[in-house]
Structures are given as C-alpha cells and as structure tokens.
Amino acid sequence: MPAFLSRHLSKIIIYASLIFLLVGLYYADYLIKPAVYSFPYLLYSVIFLWIGFLFYSICWGKVLGSEYDDIRNRTIMASAGLTIFGKYIPGRLWILLGRSAYVEKHSSHDLGPLSLLSFKEQIISIWTGFLIGIIGYNLAGNFSIGGITGMIIWLGMTPLILSNLLPNIVNRVMAKLMKREVNITPLDWHMIRRVVPYSILNWGIWAAGFYFLVQALVPYDVPLLTGLCFPLAANIGILAFFAPGGIGVRETMIVIYLNQLGISVGEATTIALASRLWFLSGEAFLFVVGNAAHVLRTWWRPIIE
C-alpha cells in the first residue's frame, strides 16, 4: 500500500463515508417526518439506541483486548465512532478496514491482524444478532416456513463459523486469487467468551430501543416481541453487500416482520422509514463521541508526556 494512502487511509474512509451517506439518503428519500403519538417513548427509544452504540464500541474493544492489552479506550472509541459511516460506502470492507486503520495509525500494531480482528467482531455480532432476531421472528410468525428456514441456516452456519473449516476454505480461495499465502484464523473460544455477552447486550438494548420507537409511532400497544424485529432486519441488511448500509433491505424486512405482528403495511412502512433516521441519530451520536475521544486522545498525550 503506498505510503500516502497508508498514512491517510482512516481519514479518506471518514470523508468518503460521509459523502456516500448524504448521497444515499438523498436518493432513498428517507428524510421524512412521521407522526409521533408518544414523545416520552420516542425519548426512551433514543436513549436505548445511544446506549447500544456505546456497547457496540465496547464489543470492538473486547475483541482488541483478546489480542492486545496496550490499546487505550480513547483510541478504541475514536476508531469506532469516526468510521461508523463507513457502512454507507458500497461494500462492507470499509467500516471494518476504517476502524482498523485508525487503531494502526495510533498504535504499534499492523493493519493486517487488526483488520482480521475487526472482521471477527463483525462475525460474532451477526451471529448473535441473527439468533436473537430469528427467535423473535419465529415467535411472531408462529414458526412459519421463513422463520424455520432462518433457524436452520443459523444452525448450519454455526459449525462453519466456530470451526477451522470456513477459514481454511477462505485461505485456499484467497491464496489462488491473490497468488500468496493468506492466514485467516478461526474464532477462538477465549474471544467468543469475552465478546458474546456484550454483543447480546448490544442487540438487546437496540431491540428495546426499537420497541419504544414503534410504540411512539402507533396509537395502540404493541407486544414486547416487536423489539426483536430490529436485530433480524439489521443483520439481513448487513449481509446484503449490494446495499450500502443495508438501505432498502433492512426496511423491507421490518415491514414483513411487523406485518406478522398485525401492524398494517402502511404503518409498518412508516416505522421502517423512520427507523433509518432513528438509527442514523445513533450513528451521529457515536460519531460525535468518537470525535471527542480523538480530540481527548491527541490533547491528553502531550500533557502526560
């Protein structure tokens, strides 16, 4: 990688992600103002959402801590926050590479191993979030064909994720494509034990926030099960590599799920569109926190030195 690109990679990703975010929102026409029936519930939803984003950063820190013990919390928070909009750049590589590039720049560790850790954190997050969401979908749809199929897929992928089989396949494929040895290691139980409880908390807090969001946007009570819609929809959006930030895919899944719970398609569509702006407020919150951590990190170092 050229020296200039290596030095400024994290900044390039930050600026590019903001541009793609604005373009994506403009063309997707998500800038709407839905009717709000309960502002207290809306406030609760935002509070839970923002707390969930703090746990999102903690999960990243726990993965880093499984391999390194010298990366400061300010660096972890800054790397997670400043690059959060990288998901809106086409392809899922950029958000994973962005936070790794930031840590590389502000630590003594190489980009390759850091990027692998970032990829592993994403796998653990999807694995736990999809499980939580598919359980909710099965309960909401009385174990429909779609819900049972999703559970079978999760059960089938779990041995691949937790064994050497999938990393070995990826290593062989990448070696043929790149004409050099690639050493992607499997998830180890030490990392899984460290990260999974926080990942479950992360998705659980976001699910609670989504429940309050739905309750704020409809004039009647909805079941608590509604909250589990978000982990499933969000992770299906993450897996849709063709959709930057899962735009469109996540919203479609939300409509399908909420309709299973008896919410009309019109109301579910409004909720799905509003949830994009709701979640964007959390991403903006983490971006601000990441900037503050970055400033604190660069301001504090000269003082202590």
N, C-alpha and C positions, 0 to 999 in steps of 0.2 A: 504494500500500500504506500503510495507516495507520501513523503514526509508532511507536506502541507495538509493533505486530506486526513492523515493520521492525527495531526495536532488539532484540527478544527472539526473533526467528524461529529462530535456531540452538538456543536453549535449549528452545523449545517442541517442536522436532523431536526433540531428545535425549530429553526426558521422554516424549513420545508414543511414540517408538520402543521404549523400554524396556517400556512398558505393553503395546503390541501384541505384543512379543516374548514376554512372560510368558503372555499370553492364548493366543497361537498355539501355544506349546509345550504348554500345559496341554490344549488341545483336540485337538492332534495326537497326544498320548500318546507323545512321544519320550523321556520320562525313563525309559530302560531301562538295565540293566547287563549287557552281553554278556559271554560267556566269553572270556577273554584267554589265548591259548596261548603268547605270547611278549611279555613286558613290555619287553625291550630294543627290539624292533621298534616297540612302541607308543610308547616314548620317542622313537625316531628319527622317527616319524610326526609327533609333536607339535612337535619341533624344526624339521623342514622346514616344517610348517604355519605356525609363528610367523615363521620367516624369510621365507616367502612373503608374509605380511601386511606385513612391512617393505618388500618390493618393491612391494606394492600402493600404499603411500604414496609411494614413490619415483616410480612412474608418474604419480601425480597431480601431484607436484612438477615432473616433467619437462614435463607439459602446461602448467602455470602458467608455468614458466620459458621456454616458447617465446614467450610474450607479455609477461611481466613479469619484471624482474630484481631487484625490491625486496621480494619476499615471503620472509620468513625460514623456515628449515627447521622451527623450532619451531611456527610458525603452520600450516605445511603438515601436519605430523604431528598437531597437535591437531585440525585440521579433518577429517582422515581418520579419526582414532580416535574422537573424541567423537560423530560422526554415523554410525558404522558400522552401528548397529542400525536406522537409518532404512529399511533394505530391508524390514523387517517391517511397516511401515505400508503398507496397501493402496495400490498404485500405485508405480511406480519413480521418481516425481518426487522423493520426499522425501530419499533419500540423496544424490541429485545436487544438490538445492537446499540441503540442510543444510550440506555442506562448503563450498559457495559462499557461503552466508550467514555462516559463521564467518569466512572469509577477508575478506569485505566489511567485517565489523564491526571487524576488526583490521588493516585496510589502507586505502589511499586509493582502492580500485578499486570499480566499480559491480557490483551483483548480476547485471545482465543479461549482460554479457560473461563474468563468472566462471561463471555457470550454463551458458552455451554451451560454455565450455572443459570443464566437468565432463561435459557430455553427450558431447563429442568424445572424452574419455578413456574413457568407457563404451563408445562405438562401437569404438574401437581395441582395447580389452580383449576385447570379444565377438568381434570379427573374428579376432584372433589365437588366442584360446582355442578358438573353434569349429573353426578349421582344425586345430589340434593334436588336438583330440578326435575329429574326423571321420576323420582319418587313422588313429588308433588303432582306431576302430570298424570301419573297412573292413578293416584287418588282422586284427582279432579275428573278424569275421564272414565272412572270405574274400570280400570285396566283394559283400555282399548287396544286395538291392534298396534297403533302407533306407539303407545306407551310401553307395551310389552316388547316391541321391536327395539325401542331405545334401550331398555334394560338389558336385553340380550347383547346388543352392541357393546354396552358398557362392560358387561361381564366378559365378553370375548376379548376386548381390548386390554383389560386389566392384566392378564398374564403377560401380554406383549410389553406393556409399559414397565412392569416390575421385574422382568427377566432380561437376560442378555440377548434374547432373540432379535428384538427390534433394533437395538444399537448395532448389532453385528450386520444386519441387513443394510442399514443406513451406511455403515462404514464401507461395505463392499460396493454399494452403488456409488457413493461419493468418490471412492478410490478410482473407479472406472471413469467417472465423468471428469474428475479433476486431475487424473493421472498422478496422484500422490497419496500417501497414506493419511487416513483420517482416523482419529481415535476418539469417537464419541462413547463415553462410558455410560452404563446403565444407572438408574436411580439406586441409591443405596439406602438401607433401612435407617441409618443414622439421620440422613437428611429428611426422609419421609416422616419420622417421628418428631423431628423438630418443626416441620412446616405444616403438616396436615391439620393439627388443631387450630392454628392461626388461620389457615385457609378456610376451614369450616366456619370459624367465627366471622371472617371477612364476608363470605357469601350469606351467612345467616343474618348479619347486620344489614347488608344490602337488601335481602329479602324482606326484612322488617320495614325498611325504608320504602320499598316498593308497595308493600301493603298499605302503608299510610298514604302514599301518593294516590293509589286507586281509591281509597276511602275518601280522600279530599276531592276527587273529581266526579264522584257519583252521589246522588241524593239518597242512597239507601245503604244498609250494612252489607259488607262483603265478608266471606269467610277468611280466616287467617291463612288458609291454604293458598289464597291469592298471591301472597308474597313469594311463594316458591316458583312462580312464573318467571321471575327475573333471572335467577341463576341458569335456568334452562335456556331461555331466549338469548341471554348474553353469551353463553358458551357456544350455542349454534352460530351466533353471529361471528364469534372469534374464529370458528372453524371454516367460515365462508371466506376463503382467501381472496376471492374475486371482489368482495365488497369492502372497501376501505372503512374501518371502524364498525363493520357489520351493518352499515346503513342499509335499511330496507329489509334485510333478513331478520334482524332482531325484532323489528316492529311487526313483521308478518307472523312470527312465532308468538308474540304477545297477544295478537288478535285471536289466533287459533286457541291458545290456552285459555284466555279469559272467556271466550265464547263457550268453551267446555263447562265453565262455571256458571253459565246462564247470563253473562253480560252481553248485551246486544252488540252486533258487529259495529254499529255506529259509535257507541260509547267506547268499545274496545279500541277502535281505530284512533279516537281522540286521545285515549290514555297512552296508546303506543307512541303516537307522535309527541305527546307531552313528555313522555319518559325520556326521549332523546335529549330534550332541553334540560330536564331534571338531572340526568346523568352528566350532561355537559357542565352543569354547575359544580358538580363534584370534581370533575377533571380540572376545571378552572381553579377550584379551591386548592387542590393538590399542587397545581402549577404555581400558585402564589406561595404556598408553603415551601415548595421546592426552591423558588427564587429566594425566599427568606433564609432558608438553610444554606444556600450557595453564598449569599452575602455574609451571613454569620460565619461561615467556614473561612472565607477569604479575609474577613475583618478580624476574626479572633486569632488566626495564626500569627500575624505579626506581633500581637500583644504578648502571646505566651512565649514567643521566641525572643 
